[in-house]
Amino acid sequence: MKHIIKIDDEKCRGCTNCVRVCPVKDANITDTSSDKPKVRIDSNKCISCGACLRACPTGARFYSDDTERFFDDLESGEPIALIVAPAFKENFENWRSILAWLKTKGAFAIIDVSLGIEICTWAHIRYIERYNPTALIPQPCPPIAQYIEKHCPEMQSDLSPVYSPIQCTSIYLKKVLKLPEKISALTPCPAKTIEFEETNFVSYNVTFKKLLAYLTAHDISIPDAIFEFDNLAAVCSNACTMASDYIKSVSGIGCISFIYSTIKVDKVKSSENVYRYLDSVSRKEATDFPVLLDALNCIGGCSNGPGGNLEKSYTQQMTCKLNDGAIESNIERANLFSVIDNMLQLTDYIKPSGFS
């Protein structure tokens, strides 16, 4: 597994800001073996949440992704399909022009991950109907999955076997559209590299921040251009978005509570709260655990990811205002996913462990 978060020793002053913000005890360790203290990363404990990237005042903490390799391969003529996280639209005002430019550079097809949100939501509903789990934690957020796997192993059985929206999109491209090309993902999350390594569905993780740095370093000016995604708008995510800001969560899991009111869905966003909550669950202290827990590392959700381009920092969790009536007037609960039922195989979008 790649070490995502790295240290530039020359820049590290040993200030321990990273230690204070890290949600994992002893993932950052002060090294006083020399006359200039440094802070080291224990990669066996690090969950690549990115908190230290924001806290470091000297830029000693940085991360790696696949941006350079992606552009090198495009330049060499390698056919690559590009899937784009919804947060891209919130991070770049000129997002259409950037994607149009990427198309001119050789991106074979450019697909909105809204497609994968729809599939991921459908797969969770069908999985719950078929297997009736007592609790599920969807896995759109790699730091959450890493935290559970490394620090709350007794909760691993609660991790949803349904693939993330990005993975669902890539599976759809391979299984249904039969695209032979490599797939690259535009994301705000350095830790997505870990997820992609585990499945090999996606070959490149290109983060928004590194994309912007590439454009700046190569003095590339993006011209205004018209752009439309290559896939049709996803019906479910569009319908659910009309009801609540909560549904903008990358997992899209929130709209399940609209479709099936008996399924309890809760959300926890931000490292200040989510890891304490997971600890309380692992110690059996939390009560009234939901059927689905939409747990995300970043305050405000994925749009504020550590690999994102947002200058402002969200200081409060997004307010969830649910309007069940609005959803009922726009979609028929019983038939919402009938089209998908006829198109897709549930087993394609669930990890093998989900059937054990």
HELIX and SHEET records of a PDB file:
HELIX    1   1 ASN A   17  VAL A   21  1                                   5    
HELIX    2   2 ALA A   51  ALA A   55  1                                   5    
HELIX    3   3 THR A   67  GLU A   75  1                                   9    
HELIX    4   4 ALA A   87  ASN A   91  1                                   5    
HELIX    5   5 TRP A   95  THR A  104  1                                  10    
HELIX    6   6 SER A  114  TYR A  131  1                                  18    
HELIX    7   7 PRO A  142  HIS A  151  1                                  10    
HELIX    8   8 PRO A  153  ASP A  158  5                                   6    
HELIX    9   9 PRO A  165  LYS A  175  1                                  11    
HELIX   10  10 LYS A  192  THR A  199  1                                   8    
HELIX   11  11 PHE A  208  ALA A  217  1                                  10    
HELIX   12  12 VAL A  235  THR A  241  1                                   7    
HELIX   13  13 ASP A  245  LYS A  248  5                                   4    
HELIX   14  14 ILE A  253  CYS A  255  5                                   3    
HELIX   15  15 ILE A  256  ILE A  259  1                                   4    
HELIX   16  16 VAL A  274  SER A  282  1                                   9    
HELIX   17  17 CYS A  302  ASN A  304  5                                   3    
HELIX   18  18 ASP A  324  GLU A  328  1                                   5    
HELIX   19  19 ARG A  333  ASN A  335  5                                   3    
HELIX   20  20 SER A  338  MET A  343  1                                   6    
HELIX   21  21 LEU A  346  TYR A  349  5                                   4    
HELIX   22  22 PRO A  352  PHE A  355  5                                   4    
SHEET    1   A 2 ILE A   5  ILE A   7  0                                        
SHEET    2   A 2 ARG A  61  TYR A  63 -1                                        
SHEET    1   B 2 ASN A  28  ASP A  31  0                                        
SHEET    2   B 2 LYS A  38  ILE A  41 -1                                        
SHEET    1   C 4 ALA A 107  ASP A 112  0                                        
SHEET    2   C 4 ILE A  80  VAL A  84  1                                        
SHEET    3   C 4 LYS A 182  THR A 187  1                                        
SHEET    4   C 4 TYR A 204  THR A 207  1                                        
SHEET    1   D 2 VAL A 265  LYS A 269  0                                        
SHEET    2   D 2 LEU A 292  LEU A 296  1                                        
END                                                                             
